[in-house]
Amino acid sequence: MIARVLKEEELTVIYRKFLVEDFPRAEVKSLNDILNLFEKGEYIGVGFFYEELLFAYAFFYQPLLRKTMLLDYFAVRKGKRGMGIGKECLVRMKKLFSKMDGIYLEVENAVKAGTSETYNERVRRNLFYLENGILPTDIESKVYGVDFSILYLPICSDICSKEDFEYLYGRLFGSRIPYIVGDNLKNGIRKQLYRRGNIIYRRALKEDVEAVYELMMEVYDGLAEKSCFVPEEKENLYDYVDKGMIFLACDGDKRLAGYFLVIYPGAGAENLAADLGFSAAKQKKTAHMESCCVREEYRGSGMEKDFLRIAEQCIDGKKYKYLMGTVSPSNAASVKSFEDCGYQVVRTQEKYGGLLRHIMMKEKDA
C-alpha cells in the first residue's frame, strides 16, 4: 500500500464521488469550506493506493504550527472493507505524519445509540481502533447534533488534552457551527471501552454469549471446589445483555480472558437486599455484582478488581445506591478483591441451595 498526500483536484474528486456517500449528510462539510481550508494550508487529504487504485482515504484538519491534528473523515471504499485495509491505513498514517505529536479521532458514542443494532456497530468500530493502538480519552464532543467520544493516536507524544482538542474544534468550526467539548462526561468512551496493557474491557453483545457460556463451563469444570461458583443458564445470559450488563476482558488476540455480570434484581426474595431486611424501595435501588469468571492463566492479574471498578462506573448512581455481591468465604482472593474496592462483609449465610456465602456491600455515590 502507498499513502500519499492528495492534490486539490484529487481531493475534490474523492469528495464528490465517495465522501458524500460514505458519511451521514448532516456530518458532511461543504466542499467550499474544505477547499478554503486546503488553500490556507490547514487541510490535508491522503489517499491509500494499491497500484494507483484508491482503496481508502482520510481527510485531516491541522492548523498551522500545531503538532496535533484531527482526523476529519476516514473511510475504506465499499467492496474493500473487511480485508485489513483500515489497520494498514493507520500504520501508514503514523509513518506519513511521523513528526506530529498525535492525531485526534471522533467516534460516535455507543451509549447514545438509539438501537441495539447501532450500538453493536459503534462498539465494533470503537474496538477496531483500540485494538490498533489508539487510546481512549475522557474527552467528548457534540457537533452536527451527534455525540462523539474522542480517541487519540499517539505518534511522538502520548499526551493529549481537552484544551488542545478544543483548540482544534474552535479553529475548525469557529462560530459558524455550534459545538460542545467536555471531559469526564458520564457516557464517554471509558464507559464503553477500557484498556489495561493488552487487555481490552468492553460490554458484551448478544453474539458474545456463546463464548461467555463456554468460558463459564470450562472454568466451572476445572474447579476443585465446585461450591465456590454457581454457573448461570445460557438463556439468562442473553437476558443480562439487555436487562443488566455483561463485561468482557479480551486479550490482544481477542481471546476471552474473563467476564463479569451485573444484574438489577428489583424487589423480591432474590434480591440480596431482602436478606438484609431492606425495604422494597431500597431493594429497587440495589444492583448485584452477580458473578465473575476469569480464565486460569489470567488469575492474579487484578482482573476482578478491574471489572468491579468498571461496572461501578457504568451503573447509574441516581437509580442504584446499593451494590452487593456474594462470595464464598473459602475464596480468599475474591473476598480481597471486593474489600480492596471498598466492599464490606455485611452478612454470612447459606445461599443457592445451602452454599455458605458472604454478602458484600458498598454504597455508591450518585
Secondary structure, DSSP 8 states (H G I E B T S, - for coil): -EEEE--HHHHHHHIIIIIHHHS-GGG---HHHHHHHHHTT-EEEEEEEETTEEEEEEEEE--TT-SEEEEEEEEE-TTSTTSSHHHHHHHHHHHHTTTSSEEEEEEE-GGG-SSHHHHHHHHHHHHHHHTTT-EEEEEEEEETTEEEEEEEEESS-----HHHHHHHHHHHHTTTS-EEEEES-TTSGGGTEEEETTEEEEE--GGGHHHHHHHHHHHHHH-SSGGG-----HHHHHHHHHHSEEEEEE-TT--EEEEEEEE---SSTTSHHHHTT--HHHHTTEEEEEEEEE-GGGTTSSHHHHHHHHHHHHS-TTT--EEEEEE-TT-HHHHHHHHHTT-EEEEEEEETTTEEEEEEEEE---
